[in-house]
């Protein structure tokens, strides 16, 4: 059983994780990352609209062509 402290995300962690801009991520993943979103849009909005919770899930979904 996993230690609850390692599996529970704090509000501060959530805000930090979801407040990165699409523009920042495009520097790493390329211009085609999150097509249809502006550079100033937050990754949290992208994740929410895609129905996923993490960038890793979004990337996997995007690669699968969903």
Phi and psi in degrees as a GROMACS rama.xvg file:
@    title "Ramachandran Plot"
@    xaxis  label "Phi"
@    yaxis  label "Psi"
@TYPE xy
-71.4687  146.396  UNK-2
-66.3779  127.129  UNK-3
-59.7408  -34.1288  UNK-4
-62.8454  -31.6793  UNK-5
-83.7851  -16.3604  UNK-6
-105.147  -10.1243  UNK-7
-95.0532  123.118  UNK-8
-91.1725  130.903  UNK-9
-78.4529  163.182  UNK-10
-60.0145  -40.9358  UNK-11
-62.0646  -40.8847  UNK-12
-63.4118  -42.7723  UNK-13
-61.3825  -46.8221  UNK-14
-62.1836  -44.6057  UNK-15
-61.4672  -44.5187  UNK-16
-67.4597  -34.0346  UNK-17
-99.378  -1.53766  UNK-18
-99.133  1.7338  UNK-19
-67.5951  140.588  UNK-20
-84.4414  155.464  UNK-21
-60.1086  -38.6569  UNK-22
-58.7843  -41.479  UNK-23
-62.606  -41.7843  UNK-24
-72.0264  -28.7923  UNK-25
-66.1332  -27.3857  UNK-26
-63.1261  -32.6012  UNK-27
-90.7698  -40.8349  UNK-28
-102.619  -5.55946  UNK-29
102.134  165.406  UNK-30
-61.8985  -27.2467  UNK-31
-81.2442  -0.417206  UNK-32
-66.9455  132.436  UNK-33
52.2991  54.5143  UNK-34
-56.8739  140.993  UNK-35
94.6881  -6.41811  UNK-36
-111.711  148.678  UNK-37
-81.0136  160.548  UNK-38
-59.0052  -28.9282  UNK-39
-89.7951  -6.38982  UNK-40
-65.4342  147.573  UNK-41
-89.1892  146.554  UNK-42
-62.3272  -27.6175  UNK-43
-58.9827  -38.682  UNK-44
-66.7723  -43.0362  UNK-45
-61.4453  -47.3729  UNK-46
-62.3478  -44.3888  UNK-47
-61.1511  -44.1905  UNK-48
-69.5721  -27.5794  UNK-49
-83.6662  -10.8455  UNK-50
76.1829  29.6538  UNK-51
-125.859  166.191  UNK-52
-106.998  -18.8931  UNK-53
-133.085  159.277  UNK-54
-62.313  -37.3718  UNK-55
-60.3202  -42.2926  UNK-56
-64.7701  -41.5131  UNK-57
-62.3995  -45.2213  UNK-58
-63.0832  -41.3957  UNK-59
-63.9718  -41.9474  UNK-60
-65.1699  -41.7018  UNK-61
-65.0386  -42.6587  UNK-62
-65.1887  -31.7305  UNK-63
-78.2123  -6.74707  UNK-64
78.9697  22.2146  UNK-65
